[in-house]
């Protein structure tokens, strides 16, 4: 029987669309996040959050990915 650890590591990274006329594109942000996740290799996604900030171009979208690497176990 395995017991749950008292603590664990959760890593994260954040990315945003470039500031400018295309900063409001949620599909572009999701592609950017997906490309980064794939480039990192095997990992376990814990959570994904999206947030926006109001700018002169409309909402400026960014996202944070929370994850575990295999060696974190």
Secondary structure, 3 states (H helix, E strand, C coil): CCCCCCCCCCEEEEEECCCCCCCCCHHHHHHHHHHHHHHHCCEEEEEEEEEEEEECCEEEEEEEEEEEEHHHC
